[in-house]
Amino acid sequence: MIDYKTDMEKKMLSWWQNSLGQSILRQEKTALRALSNHFYGNYQFQLGIEQRLLPDVSRNTLQKVLSKTGDVEACYQALPLKCHCLDTLLLVHVLEFSVDPHQVLREVERVLVADGTVVLCCFNPWSLLGLRRLISWQDQPPWQGRFFSQTRIRDWLALLNFEVIATERLMFQPAFSSEKWLARFSPMERWGKRLWPVFSGVTILVAKKRTIPLTPITPRWHKKQLFPPRQLVNKPATREKSNG
């Protein structure tokens, strides 16, 4: 069997298995479980890592992981799915490591049904995790990714007619690789949500796809005419010349 994964992809898979990566995934899974009321519909897919973070919902729901090592192998810039076929789509750190994040979001808009939901887990550049990226070798995972601000992601979503309806913030502790030090600074999670929420290492955005009606609605009002119709205008009275 041929292995198509690049060396960087293999390193990224390995990074998710270390102490810091597993700590982030555990917090994200807990946060997504709390947001499970936003996961609706019969078809829910996850893009990104192979570890399943989709919260448990009704038994009739089909949940799949789309990745190079998941249930379905997929390129995020050209999803192998029909238009308007998914109800909910979860993106786990896809934008940061995508060559064209705009195209990824365009594909998300294409495959979601009307009023479908997209959930994005993204690293925050304005955080201790973002600071770790600045002082680390940026050719190593995950620091080689591009961390986008929440404002920029919201702007991209708004251009595609998505409305952000919920936000969750997590990962306030320093980005230590040691499990011992992560446990020592774990109380920062509780204080961070209260005192400095904008500096969370990870932000989860829940956005709803809003559709614009294509059938024009005829307005009931009419433009007020400045001048009356020609046929209703009487001829002006003129003085006729008398013959005598």
C-alpha positions as CSV (number, residue, x, y, z in Angstrom):
1,M,0.0,0.0,0.0
2,I,1.4,3.4,-1.0
3,D,1.6,6.0,1.7
4,Y,0.7,9.4,0.2
5,K,1.2,11.4,3.4
6,T,4.0,14.0,3.2
7,D,6.7,14.3,5.9
8,M,5.0,17.4,7.4
9,E,1.6,15.6,7.6
10,K,3.3,12.7,9.4
11,K,4.9,15.1,11.9
12,M,1.5,16.8,12.4
13,L,-0.2,13.5,13.1
14,S,2.6,12.7,15.6
15,W,2.2,16.2,17.3
16,W,-1.5,15.6,18.0
17,Q,-0.4,12.5,19.9
18,N,1.9,14.3,22.3
19,S,0.9,15.8,25.7
20,L,0.1,19.3,24.3
21,G,-1.9,18.1,21.3
22,Q,-3.9,15.6,23.4
23,S,-4.6,18.3,26.0
24,I,-6.0,20.6,23.3
25,L,-8.1,17.8,21.8
26,R,-9.6,16.8,25.1
27,Q,-10.7,20.4,25.8
28,E,-12.1,20.7,22.4
29,K,-14.1,17.5,22.7
30,T,-15.5,18.7,26.0
31,A,-16.4,22.1,24.5
32,L,-18.1,20.5,21.4
33,R,-20.1,18.2,23.7
34,A,-21.4,21.3,25.4
35,L,-22.3,22.7,22.0
36,S,-24.1,19.5,20.8
37,N,-27.4,21.3,20.5
38,H,-25.9,23.1,17.4
39,F,-25.2,19.7,15.7
40,Y,-28.4,18.8,14.0
41,G,-29.5,17.0,10.9
42,N,-29.0,13.5,9.5
43,Y,-25.6,14.1,7.9
44,Q,-22.7,15.5,10.0
45,F,-19.1,15.4,8.8
46,Q,-15.8,16.3,10.3
47,L,-12.8,17.7,8.4
48,G,-9.3,17.7,9.7
49,I,-7.8,15.3,12.2
50,E,-8.6,11.6,12.2
51,Q,-9.6,11.5,15.9
52,R,-13.4,11.9,16.1
53,L,-14.5,15.0,18.0
54,L,-18.2,15.0,16.7
55,P,-20.5,14.9,19.8
56,D,-22.8,12.0,20.2
57,V,-26.3,12.8,18.9
58,S,-29.3,10.7,17.8
59,R,-28.8,7.2,16.4
60,N,-30.2,8.1,13.0
61,T,-27.4,10.6,12.3
62,L,-24.6,9.7,9.9
63,Q,-21.3,11.0,11.1
64,K,-18.1,10.6,9.1
65,V,-14.5,11.9,9.3
66,L,-13.1,13.4,6.0
67,S,-9.3,13.4,6.0
68,K,-6.4,11.7,4.4
69,T,-6.6,9.0,7.1
70,G,-10.3,9.2,8.1
71,D,-13.4,7.4,6.9
72,V,-13.2,9.2,3.5
73,E,-10.1,10.5,1.9
74,A,-10.7,14.1,0.8
75,C,-9.0,17.3,-0.4
76,Y,-10.5,20.2,1.5
77,Q,-10.3,22.6,-1.4
78,A,-12.5,20.2,-3.5
79,L,-14.7,18.1,-1.4
80,P,-16.0,14.9,-3.0
81,L,-19.6,15.7,-2.1
82,K,-22.7,16.9,-3.9
83,C,-24.0,20.5,-3.4
84,H,-26.3,21.0,-0.4
85,C,-25.9,17.5,1.0
86,L,-24.7,18.1,4.6
87,D,-26.4,19.5,7.6
88,T,-23.5,20.1,9.9
89,L,-19.7,20.4,9.1
90,L,-17.0,20.5,11.8
91,L,-13.6,21.9,10.8
92,V,-10.8,20.9,13.3
93,H,-7.9,23.2,12.6
94,V,-8.3,23.0,8.8
95,L,-7.9,26.7,7.9
96,E,-4.5,27.1,9.6
97,F,-2.9,24.4,7.5
98,S,-4.7,24.9,4.3
99,V,-3.0,26.3,1.2
100,D,-6.2,28.3,0.3
101,P,-8.5,28.8,3.4
102,H,-10.9,30.9,1.3
103,Q,-11.5,28.0,-1.0
104,V,-12.1,25.7,1.9
105,L,-14.9,28.0,3.2
106,R,-16.4,28.3,-0.3
107,E,-16.5,24.5,-0.4
108,V,-18.1,24.5,3.0
109,E,-20.8,26.9,1.8
110,R,-21.4,24.7,-1.3
111,V,-22.0,21.4,0.5
112,L,-24.1,22.7,3.3
113,V,-27.9,22.8,3.1
114,A,-29.8,25.9,3.5
115,D,-29.5,27.0,7.2
116,G,-26.7,24.4,7.6
117,T,-24.2,24.8,10.4
118,V,-20.4,25.0,10.3
119,V,-18.3,24.7,13.5
120,L,-14.7,25.8,13.3
121,C,-11.9,25.0,15.8
122,C,-9.1,27.5,15.2
123,F,-5.8,28.5,16.9
124,N,-5.8,32.1,18.2
125,P,-2.7,34.2,17.3
126,W,-3.3,36.6,20.2
127,S,-2.7,34.0,23.0
128,L,0.1,32.2,24.8
129,L,-0.2,29.6,22.1
130,G,0.4,32.3,19.4
131,L,3.3,33.6,21.4
132,R,4.8,30.1,21.5
133,R,4.5,30.0,17.7
134,L,6.5,33.3,17.4
135,I,9.4,32.0,19.4
136,S,9.4,28.5,17.9
137,W,10.8,27.2,14.6
138,Q,8.0,27.9,12.2
139,D,8.9,25.0,9.9
140,Q,7.8,22.5,12.6
141,P,4.2,21.5,13.4
142,P,2.0,23.1,14.4
143,W,3.9,26.3,14.3
144,Q,4.2,26.2,10.5
145,G,0.5,27.0,10.2
146,R,-1.1,30.4,9.8
147,F,-3.1,31.4,12.9
148,F,-5.9,33.7,11.8
149,S,-7.6,36.2,14.1
150,Q,-11.3,35.7,15.0
151,T,-12.1,39.0,13.3
152,R,-10.7,37.9,10.0
153,I,-12.5,34.5,10.1
154,R,-15.7,36.3,10.9
155,D,-15.2,38.6,7.9
156,W,-14.7,35.5,5.6
157,L,-17.8,33.9,7.0
158,A,-19.9,37.1,6.6
159,L,-18.9,37.3,2.9
160,L,-20.4,33.8,2.4
161,N,-23.6,34.7,4.2
162,F,-22.7,32.9,7.4
163,E,-23.9,34.3,10.8
164,V,-21.9,33.4,13.9
165,I,-24.4,32.3,16.5
166,A,-22.1,30.9,19.3
167,T,-18.5,31.2,20.5
168,E,-16.5,29.1,22.9
169,R,-12.9,29.8,24.1
170,L,-10.4,27.4,25.7
171,M,-6.7,26.7,26.2
172,F,-5.5,29.6,28.3
173,Q,-2.5,27.8,29.9
174,P,1.0,28.1,28.4
175,A,1.9,25.7,25.6
176,F,4.1,23.3,27.5
177,S,5.0,20.0,26.0
178,S,5.3,18.3,29.4
179,E,2.1,16.8,30.8
180,K,3.4,17.6,34.3
181,W,3.6,21.4,33.6
182,L,0.3,21.4,31.8
183,A,-1.4,19.9,34.8
184,R,0.3,22.4,37.1
185,F,-1.1,25.3,35.1
186,S,-4.5,23.8,34.5
187,P,-6.2,26.3,36.9
188,M,-5.5,29.0,34.4
189,E,-8.4,27.6,32.3
190,R,-10.9,28.6,34.8
191,W,-9.5,32.1,35.4
192,G,-8.8,32.7,31.8
193,K,-12.5,32.4,30.8
194,R,-13.4,34.9,33.4
195,L,-10.6,37.5,33.2
196,W,-9.0,37.3,29.7
197,P,-11.3,35.4,27.4
198,V,-10.0,37.1,24.2
199,F,-6.5,35.5,24.8
200,S,-7.7,31.9,24.5
201,G,-5.4,29.6,22.6
202,V,-8.3,28.0,20.8
203,T,-11.6,29.6,19.6
204,I,-14.6,27.6,18.5
205,L,-17.0,29.4,16.2
206,V,-20.5,28.2,15.4
207,A,-21.9,29.8,12.2
208,K,-25.3,29.3,10.5
209,K,-25.6,29.5,6.7
210,R,-28.2,32.2,5.8
211,T,-29.8,31.9,2.4
212,I,-31.1,34.9,0.4
213,P,-34.4,34.3,-1.4
214,L,-33.9,34.3,-5.2
215,T,-37.5,35.0,-6.1
216,P,-38.1,38.8,-6.1
217,I,-41.0,40.0,-4.1
218,T,-43.1,42.7,-5.7
219,P,-43.5,45.6,-3.3
220,R,-47.1,46.7,-2.5
221,W,-46.3,50.3,-2.6
222,H,-45.9,52.3,-5.9
223,K,-43.7,55.2,-6.6
224,K,-45.5,58.5,-6.2
225,Q,-45.9,60.2,-9.5
226,L,-44.7,63.7,-9.6
227,F,-46.9,64.6,-12.6
228,P,-50.4,63.3,-13.4
229,P,-50.9,61.1,-16.5
230,R,-51.1,63.0,-19.8
231,Q,-54.6,61.8,-20.6
232,L,-56.0,63.3,-17.5
233,V,-54.5,66.8,-18.1
234,N,-57.0,69.2,-19.6
235,K,-56.0,71.4,-22.3
236,P,-55.3,74.9,-21.1
237,A,-57.9,77.5,-21.8
238,T,-56.8,79.9,-24.5
239,R,-58.2,83.2,-25.6
240,E,-59.5,82.9,-29.1
241,K,-59.4,85.8,-31.4
242,S,-62.7,87.3,-32.4
243,N,-63.4,88.0,-36.0
244,G,-65.4,91.1,-35.3
